[in-house]
């Protein structure tokens, strides 16, 4: 049911003025209304992902919208509230996503045919509705639990064709060796940023300097502005400096994993700040990169010769934060140490597939998240071959499946019960759909 409901509804903002002129109410759910534009825009979103035209899918989208409206109506009846700061933060994240895809605020405005303020206002309505619906849905299913006996019973009732296939997974650890940046280069960047700081205090425009000189290309086009962010969303060194500032004040030079910054506070709202910054990135010399390669090869030899264990080498040598977790490389999507092989980056997959358990790789030149190059050694800790799920190896996964189905059953019961006591009016045009729930009365 939530196939479309849980996505970022980009299409909600793409309705043209012509479409708005013929917009009409297709359904009323309590105090909530469903507009033609909502249905059409979400369907356009679906089609934009290269799916084929399908009336069946359109009906699924309509039912998702009806379901969300039912949840929002219940939220209002139950006086459910959502945090305005959370909504503002989500709007900022989505606007940042749009800008990252299209290039600039101006291009976002051009794409949607609306001003930034109008886009944010419409996003605010969408996000508030989604947050309210999510809160109600969570409250309905929050007490659903499954016992080990229920999990076993659920699994034993599945036919062989219904037992899920567990894909091949691996767990591996890493040692990262980064090229050293000379103190001389660091000092040059500090001096340069301090000169920018002086120029601003002497009357020059921080935004212009950021546009011309910042190495953060994403914010440079906006005069260095990041938009509102919550406490905890920035790297620690940057955040500590930014939250100490008064409006208009410029920080001392701040070093982070991305390079060196100066920061100017634009506005603060509780635990949210909007800042602009100038970033100067450190540059890796070919000599430093070669020295990192030699160091990594020496570490590899130490491990293979038995002079040091891989785990001790992680602690002693690795330049990455993963050293605090035994070098484990976590899956960014699940935050689990296990990675599905077929979902891995092709280059990483190629390396890992050649290893057997407890093997270590030769040094690999990689690009880090900050776009800098480094050398990496991998060790394969564990490998699980693809297999049909079973209660011994995959109990946690089967438990989640059983619990989700139990939650879905409770949600379906709640939907029908709430439909029966809620005022609902649906236009004949969408009554041709075959819905899973009895929206017709």
C-alpha positions in Angstrom: 0.0 0.0 0.0 2.9 2.4 0.7 4.7 1.8 -2.5 4.3 5.4 -3.7 3.3 7.0 -0.4 6.8 6.8 1.0 8.6 8.4 -1.9 9.5 12.1 -2.3 6.6 13.3 -4.3 8.4 15.4 -6.8 5.5 15.6 -9.1 3.3 17.4 -6.6 5.1 20.6 -7.6 5.0 20.2 -11.4 1.4 21.0 -12.2 1.2 23.9 -14.7 -1.1 26.9 -14.4 -3.3 25.3 -17.1 -3.7 22.1 -15.0 -4.6 24.2 -12.0 -7.3 26.0 -13.9 -9.2 22.8 -14.4 -8.3 21.3 -11.0 -11.3 19.8 -9.2 -12.1 17.8 -6.0 -12.1 14.1 -6.7 -12.7 12.9 -3.2 -13.5 14.1 0.3 -12.1 12.1 3.3 -13.5 13.7 6.5 -12.1 17.3 6.3 -9.5 16.4 3.7 -9.8 16.8 0.0 -8.2 15.0 -2.9 -7.5 17.1 -6.0 -7.2 16.0 -9.6 -3.7 17.6 -9.6 -2.6 15.4 -6.7 -3.5 12.3 -8.6 -2.1 13.4 -12.0 1.1 14.7 -10.6 1.9 11.5 -8.7 1.1 9.5 -11.8 3.4 11.7 -13.8 6.1 11.0 -11.2 5.6 7.3 -11.8 5.8 7.7 -15.6 8.9 9.9 -15.3 10.7 6.8 -13.9 10.4 5.1 -17.3 7.4 2.9 -16.3 4.7 2.2 -18.8 1.3 3.7 -18.8 -1.0 1.6 -16.5 -4.5 2.3 -15.3 -4.0 -0.3 -12.6 -1.0 1.6 -11.2 -3.0 4.8 -11.4 -5.6 3.2 -9.2 -2.9 2.1 -6.7 -1.7 5.7 -6.5 -5.3 7.0 -5.9 -5.7 4.5 -3.1 -2.4 5.6 -1.5 -3.6 9.2 -1.6 -7.0 8.2 0.0 -5.1 6.3 2.7 -2.9 9.3 3.5 -5.9 11.6 3.7 -7.6 9.2 6.1 -4.5 9.2 8.3 -4.2 13.0 8.2 -7.9 13.4 9.0 -7.4 11.1 12.0 -4.3 13.1 13.1 -6.4 16.2 13.2 -9.2 14.5 15.2 -6.6 13.2 17.7 -4.8 16.6 17.9 -1.6 15.1 16.6 1.1 17.7 16.2 4.4 17.8 14.3 7.4 19.9 15.0 7.6 23.0 12.9 11.5 22.8 13.0 11.4 19.2 11.7 9.1 20.4 8.8 11.5 23.3 8.0 14.4 20.9 8.1 12.7 18.5 5.7 11.8 21.4 3.3 15.4 22.5 3.3 16.6 19.0 2.6 14.2 18.6 -0.3 15.1 22.0 -1.7 18.7 21.1 -1.5 18.0 17.9 -3.3 16.2 19.8 -6.1 19.1 22.3 -6.4 21.7 19.5 -6.5 19.7 17.9 -9.3 19.0 21.0 -11.3 22.0 23.2 -10.5 20.7 26.3 -8.8 17.7 27.9 -7.1 16.9 29.8 -10.3 16.8 26.6 -12.3 14.5 25.0 -9.7 12.2 28.0 -10.0 12.3 27.7 -13.8 11.6 23.9 -13.7 8.6 24.2 -11.5 7.3 27.4 -12.9 7.1 28.9 -9.4 9.1 31.1 -7.1 11.2 29.6 -4.3 8.7 30.9 -1.7 5.8 29.2 -3.6 7.7 25.9 -3.9 8.5 26.0 -0.2 4.9 26.7 0.7 3.6 23.8 -1.3 6.4 21.6 0.0 5.3 22.6 3.5 1.8 21.4 3.0 3.0 18.1 1.5 5.6 17.5 4.3 3.2 18.3 7.1 0.6 15.9 5.7 3.2 13.2 5.4 4.6 13.7 8.9 1.1 13.6 10.4 0.2 10.5 8.5 3.4 8.8 9.5 2.8 9.6 13.2 -0.7 8.1 13.1 0.4 5.0 11.2 3.2 4.5 13.7 0.9 4.8 16.7 -1.5 2.2 15.1 1.2 -0.4 14.8 3.6 0.5 17.6 2.4 -2.2 19.9 2.6 -5.0 17.4 5.1 -7.7 18.5 5.8 -11.3 17.4 7.0 -14.1 19.7 9.6 -16.7 18.6 6.7 -19.2 18.4 4.8 -16.9 16.1 7.9 -16.5 13.9 8.3 -20.3 13.7 4.6 -20.8 12.9 4.7 -18.1 10.2 7.8 -19.7 8.6 6.4 -23.2 8.7 3.2 -22.1 7.0 5.0 -20.8 4.0 5.1 -22.8 0.8 8.5 -23.5 -0.7 7.9 -21.0 -3.4 7.1 -18.3 -0.8 10.3 -18.7 1.2 12.4 -15.7 0.4 15.9 -16.1 -1.2 18.7 -14.6 0.9 21.2 -12.9 -1.5 25.0 -13.4 -1.2 26.3 -11.1 1.6 29.8 -10.2 2.9 31.3 -8.5 5.9 34.7 -6.9 5.5 37.0 -4.5 7.2 39.4 -1.9 5.9 42.6 0.0 6.5 42.7 3.4 4.9 46.0 5.3 4.4 45.6 8.9 3.3 48.3 10.9 1.7 49.8 13.5 4.1 49.2 17.1 3.5 52.2 19.3 4.3 52.1 21.8 7.1 53.3 24.4 4.5 50.2 23.9 2.4 47.9 24.0 5.4 49.5 27.3 6.5 49.0 28.8 3.0 45.3 28.0 3.1 44.9 29.5 6.6 46.7 32.7 5.5 44.5 33.0 2.4 41.2 32.5 4.4 42.3 35.1 7.0 42.8 37.5 4.1 39.3 36.8 2.9 38.1 37.4 6.5 39.8 40.8 6.6 38.4 41.8 3.2 34.9 41.2 4.4 35.4 43.2 7.6 36.8 45.9 5.4 33.6 46.1 3.4 33.7 43.4 0.7 30.8 41.0 0.2 31.2 37.6 1.7 28.8 36.1 -0.8 30.9 37.4 -3.7 34.1 36.0 -2.3 32.4 32.6 -1.8 31.1 32.6 -5.3 34.6 33.4 -6.7 36.9 31.4 -4.5 35.1 28.6 -2.5 35.9 25.0 -3.4 32.4 23.9 -2.3 30.9 24.2 -5.7 27.4 23.3 -4.5 27.2 26.3 -2.2 29.5 28.7 -4.1 26.7 29.3 -6.7 24.6 30.5 -3.8 27.2 32.8 -2.3 28.4 30.1 0.1 24.9 29.7 1.7 24.0 26.2 3.0 20.4 26.8 4.0 18.9 25.9 7.4 20.4 22.8 9.0 19.7 21.1 12.3 22.2 20.7 15.1 24.0 17.4 14.5 23.8 17.5 10.6 27.2 19.2 10.1 30.7 17.9 10.8 31.6 18.5 14.4 34.4 21.1 14.0 32.3 23.1 11.6 29.2 22.9 13.7 30.9 23.9 17.0 32.3 27.0 15.3 29.0 27.9 13.5 26.8 27.6 16.6 29.1 30.0 18.6 28.7 32.8 16.1 26.4 35.8 16.3 24.4 36.9 13.2 26.8 38.5 10.7 29.9 37.4 12.6 32.7 35.4 10.8 34.5 32.5 12.4 38.2 32.0 12.7 39.6 29.5 10.2 38.1 26.1 10.9 39.7 22.8 9.8 37.4 19.8 9.0 37.8 16.6 7.0 36.8 18.6 3.9 39.5 21.2 4.2 39.6 24.7 5.7 36.7 27.1 6.1 35.6 30.5 7.3 31.9 30.7 8.3 29.4 33.5 8.6 26.2 33.1 10.5 23.2 34.4 8.6 20.3 33.4 11.0 19.7 31.1 13.9 16.3 29.6 14.9 16.7 27.5 18.0 18.7 24.4 17.0 18.7 25.4 13.4 21.2 27.7 11.7 21.7 29.1 8.2 25.3 29.9 7.4 27.5 30.7 4.4 31.1 29.6 4.2 34.2 29.6 2.0 35.9 26.3 1.7 39.5 25.8 0.5 40.4 22.1 0.0 43.8 20.7 0.5 45.5 19.3 -2.6 47.3 15.9 -2.6 50.6 16.0 -4.4 51.8 13.1 -6.5 54.7 12.6 -4.2 52.4 12.3 -1.1 50.2 9.9 -3.0 53.2 7.7 -3.9 54.4 7.7 -0.3 50.9 6.6 0.9 51.1 3.7 -1.6 54.5 2.7 -0.3 53.3 2.8 3.3 50.2 0.7 2.4 52.4 -1.9 0.7 54.6 -2.1 3.8 51.5 -2.6 6.0 50.3 -5.4 3.7 53.7 -7.1 4.0 53.7 -6.8 7.8 50.3 -8.5 7.9 51.1 -11.3 5.5 54.5 -11.9 7.2 52.7 -12.4 10.5 54.4 -9.4 12.2 51.0 -7.8 13.0 47.4 -8.9 12.9 45.0 -7.1 10.6 43.0 -5.9 13.6 46.1 -4.4 15.3 47.1 -2.8 12.0 43.7 -1.1 11.8 44.2 0.4 15.2 47.9 1.3 14.6 47.8 2.6 11.0 44.3 3.4 9.6 43.5 7.0 8.9 39.7 6.4 8.8 37.0 6.7 11.4 36.2 3.1 10.9 39.3 2.2 12.9 37.1 2.8 16.0 34.9 -0.1 14.9 37.6 -2.6 14.0 37.8 -1.2 10.5 34.3 -2.5 9.6 32.9 -0.8 6.6 29.2 -0.2 7.3 26.4 -0.4 4.7 25.3 3.3 4.4 21.7 2.2 3.6 21.2 -0.2 6.5 24.1 0.7 8.9 24.7 -3.0 9.1 28.2 -4.6 8.6 26.7 -7.0 6.0 26.7 -5.9 2.3 24.6 -7.5 -0.4 27.2 -8.3 -3.1 25.0 -7.5 -6.1 24.3 -4.0 -4.6 27.9 -3.0 -4.1 29.9 -0.5 -6.1 31.3 -2.5 -9.1 35.0 -1.8 -8.3 34.5 -2.8 -4.6 32.5 -5.9 -5.7 35.3 -6.9 -8.1 37.9 -6.8 -5.3 35.7 -8.6 -2.7 34.6 -11.4 -5.0 38.2 -12.4 -5.5 38.8 -12.8 -1.7 38.1 -15.9 0.4 37.3 -15.5 4.1 40.3 -14.1 6.1 42.1 -13.1 2.9 43.4 -9.5 2.6 43.6 -7.5 -0.7 46.5 -5.8 -2.2 46.5 -2.0 -1.8 43.7 -0.3 -3.8 43.6 3.3 -4.9 40.1 4.7 -4.0 38.3 8.0 -3.9 37.0 8.9 -0.5 33.6 10.7 0.2 35.4 14.0 0.2 36.7 13.3 -3.3 40.3 12.9 -2.2 42.3 9.8 -3.1 43.6 7.3 -0.6 44.8 3.7 -0.5 42.8 0.9 1.0 43.4 -2.7 2.1 40.4 -5.0 2.6 40.0 -8.1 4.7 37.0 -10.4 4.1 35.6 -11.3 7.5 32.5 -13.3 6.5 30.6 -14.5 3.5 27.1 -15.8 3.3 26.2 -17.6 0.1 22.8 -17.1 -1.5 20.3 -19.5 0.0 16.6 -20.0 0.8 15.9 -18.4 4.2 15.9 -20.7 7.2 15.1 -20.2 10.9 18.7 -20.9 12.1 20.6 -18.4 10.0 17.9 -15.9 9.1 15.7 -15.7 12.1 15.9 -11.9 12.4 14.9 -11.4 8.8 12.0 -13.9 9.1 10.9 -12.2 12.3 10.8 -8.8 10.5 8.7 -10.3 7.7 6.3 -11.8 10.2 6.0 -8.6 12.2 5.5 -6.5 9.1 2.6 -8.7 7.9 1.1 -8.6 11.4 1.4 -4.7 11.3 -0.2 -4.7 7.8 -3.1 -6.8 9.0 -3.7 -4.4 11.9 -3.5 -1.4 9.6 -6.0 -2.9 7.2 -8.4 -3.6 10.0 -8.0 0.0 11.2 -8.5 1.4 7.7 -11.8 -0.4 7.2 -13.0 0.4 10.7 -12.2 4.1 10.3 -13.7 4.3 6.8 -17.0 3.1 8.2 -17.2 6.0 10.6 -15.7 8.7 8.4 -17.5 10.9 5.9 -16.3 9.9 2.5 -17.4 11.1 -0.9 -15.7 9.9 -4.1 -16.4 11.1 -7.6 -17.7 8.6 -10.1 -14.6 9.1 -12.3 -12.3 7.2 -9.8 -14.9 4.7 -8.7 -14.0 2.5 -11.7 -10.9 1.5 -9.8 -10.8 -1.8 -8.0 -9.6 -0.9 -4.5 -8.1 -3.2 -1.9 -10.2 -1.4 0.8 -14.0 -0.6 0.7 -13.9 3.1 0.2 -17.4 2.9 -1.3 -20.3 3.0 1.2 
